Amino acid sequence: MPIRRRLLLVSLPVVAIAIACASEAVLPGDLVIGMFDFHAQADWPRTDCKADGGDFTRLVDGGFDFSGTFSRDSVDGGVWFSIDGFSRTATFDAPSQRYVSTHRASAQIPSCGESCKGAEIEETISVVVLSDSQDESIGSRCGNLPDAGLPDGSVPGPTVNGYDAERACGELKVTFLPGKENCKCVTSCTAVYGVEGKRRFNGGN
């Protein structure tokens, strides 16, 4: 599977492929938390990658959009985050309602040179998933999420209408790791994005 379908930062808008994969993919686990439409916005104070370098074109003021689905296995506790038909492992912390998924893959970075070997990008998405009532208590805006603790409302969980998970608030962190052989690039950098997700649909329980 091409790297562009695994990593958000270097993904290309191949809409037809993405839609086909998403419609045909079977999500891991037996509990679909929900598919979220995310918007990612660069957090400049926490970012040390340079947007004008040509390698990190996603670092723009307007941000970018993507969709992803969280799912779990109610028996063995497995957790996954799936995007464009590719499922990667994740973790879930119930007290904080937080899902975290980290994925590392090799990447062809233009500034490193065509013969560079070993360059990688590590991407971590970390979000707090809120129920409908919790979402209402923050006015449906992640910016209103309390710095300490969770908003008032019921804890997300299965219902007759699917899993009660309305919004996801958190960050996307992408770290470039330079290669070790024939590479012009020698310094790592990290791009940080604030992410806000709105539920597209929920699966049954």
Secondary structure, 3 states (H helix, E strand, C coil): CCHHHCCCCCCCCCHHHHHHHHHHCCCCCCEEEEEEEEEEEECHHHCCCCHHHCCCCCCCCCCEEEEEEEEECCCCCCEEEEECCEEEEEEEECCCCEEEEEEEEECCCHHHCCCCECCEEEEEEEEEEECHHHHHHCCCCHHHCCCCCCCCCCCCCEECCEECCCEEEEEEEEEEECCCECCCCCCCEEEEEEEEEEEEECCCC
